[in-house]
């Protein structure tokens, strides 16, 4: 059985192949630098790439029954350890599709590149022999008119697909028949070519986080290849029933249990072996009629606090809401321990806050608003009575902002500080993304209250929070230790999640961070396997595997910023949630340093060069550690949830915010599309430079995700993994990419494209053309000359149009629709500006 996902196999060699899809190990190396997770793919690579004889001696005995070694195998004679590292980089570049050939081949004799350009391509003859037409190069075709259509690169017949991609196809992660990997230049690592460090870093990022080969924008329509060795007797795939079930309409396996079919027990080895196998008849968040009756009884004395006409939802609706909260909102910010969750053990305000967010995920907006106001009223009444038990800051805030209590019998004066923080997170989480300006004001009020409560209860590790600090009753040693650990870890996570969400609020509305990194003296969260262990025995086993505690947040953040090697400097490597919190720390530093660097009456000052260098080193070090973490993957259905996927968007946002200070120009708090669009229209332009290349790579990657998965498909049905944080990051990424493309169109005649700029331009053009082929924009057709995507200025408009359509189609949070409407108006302003400029020229 796979130790990562619980999938079972009948043969050891099949299990070892599958485990490599989790570990990213590629032990089979070719002399050209390509690396593969399976021997048969290496053999096929030799045949297709025409390298001559097949690898020996390691492949002489390969066959269906051959056991593959679990160590790195090298087929190149005389390769030393240093060369192996270069080959790993080459393999990452090959998988990312960012390697040299398709860019550098030009029609006609190429012009000598500027000194800062880096030639990473093959001669065009080699490309033509492989049937790959060279991509368009803007600076090589300035003299002639721009054609309306750009020739698409042709697929390479029988190009081998890497093992992890095959596995993801079988699990439903990606559509089959989209792309094949890029061709890696055999000259790339022979010592004669210096590879662009930005593309080296980005390729390593894509490979390290498990991004499959389809993300390459250069080739289409591969032949479906399935390893015969993965077929069991009778032609069936290995253990088809051992993987998670799939929900219709999603490219990922489902979190939601589907209806039972046949013998449910036969689907999994056991519940303890695979805790994700949840019988729908024993759902952990199911509300019984007895539980609802008790909740209703607790609410009756509080009727004067509740909105007129409020009724507690039925047990079926409550089950639906709470389940949706845990599988949607909470999967991005896990601060409640699901295995030990019992609804009646938590205060009413927290339950109503959870239900409000869950109702929003169920598209029941009217009910969600009533639940929010009910939960907030109960919380404020409780705090009005017991604020003294939290601290002076909370008491002062309540004195100034609360009209007083009603003295109802249903609320006592006792306050659980951590439960109060959780209730505030859920209520603020709901109000922050609502479409009305009134609700935004509510979110700012809750933000201030949450900050005061956190400072009063403290953000430090204490002996009381350690599970070893209390003695276990006789005969309950392991159970007691587990419960004590759950309390300590959930308290820690609650405070860290509160810190990160407060900073998300600052990102969205450009307010100075209300809670700074230097106030957080907590350890980073534990590993996912520990956190999700459903029994004391499994928790104990997972804890023994981990061995060491995580670093403190401030210590880890300091190491990232001091590290000069750009390699993984943190030991132990943080977990996905720990990496997510650290990324908020790095983003907060960008915000604070920029504020301190601004001159009077200016909001567009660039960061100091030494600070940019330090921040980019920290981001590269963070990325390196993330790649090495076994829990990091971009598949939101993995056991760690969508947190690594969300972190990838924040990583892109961090690079963008180094070069584009868009915060003061968004005005999202107004919820007025015209004001937001006008503010973005006034934002500063982007200058072409080598430094901005890394940010541009991530912005192109961000727009490629919804385009490859289907813009409308993701917007309308994938809200469980596409978070609001992803949308906020996408807004900044889209504006930066659009401004850079517009600048490119204005200056390319006087300043030729660098090699890196040419690569990014070609990638974006491929993405845009695919989007325009598949997306129904439901609008009047653009002016024909704006559909000529050989012009970067037209690509600039197209990028904004794609993001605007994506945000407008979102069905989860109306706030995201406001962003889409704002981008649509922003694009209209850009079009009118272009038309005025064209009229002046004529």
Secondary structure, DSSP 8 states (H G I E B T S, - for coil): --TTT----SSHHHHHHHHHHHH----EE-TTS-EESSHHHHHHHHHHHT-SS--TTTTTT-STT----SS-EE-STT--HHHHHHHHHHHHHHHHT-SSHHHH--SSS-----TT-------HHHHHHTT------GGGS-SS---SS-------TT----HHHHHHHHTTSS-SSS-------TTTTSSS----HHHHHHHHHHHHTT--GGG-SS---------GGGB-TTS-BTTTTSS--B-TT-SSB-SS-----S-GGGGSS-TTT-TT---GGG-TT---HHHHHHHHHHHHTTGGGS-TT-----HHHHHHHHHHHHHTHHHHS--S-GGG--GGGS-HHHHHHHHHHHHHHTT-HHHHHHHHHHHHHHHHHHHHHHGGGT-HHHHHHHHHH-------TT--S---HHHHHHHHHHHHHHHHT-SSHHHHHHHHHHHHHHHHHHHHH-SB--GGGSGGGS---TT-HHHHHHHHHHHHHHHHHHHHHHHHHHHHHHHHHT---SS-GGG-B-B----HHHHH--SHHHHHHHHHHH-S---BHHHHHHHHHH--S-S---SS---HHHHHHHHHHHHHHHHHHHHHH--TT-S-----HHHHHHHHHHHHHHHHHHHH-TT--S-TTSTTTTHHHHHHHHHHHHHHHHH---GGGT-GGG--HHHHHHHHHTS------STTHHHHHHHHHHHHHHHHH-HHHHHHH-TTTS-HHHHHHHHHHHHHHHHHHHHHHHHTTTS---HHHHHHHHHHHHHHHHHHHH----S----GGGG-TTSHHHHHHHHHHHHHHHHHT--S-HHHHHHHHHHHHHHHHHHHHHHHHHHHH-
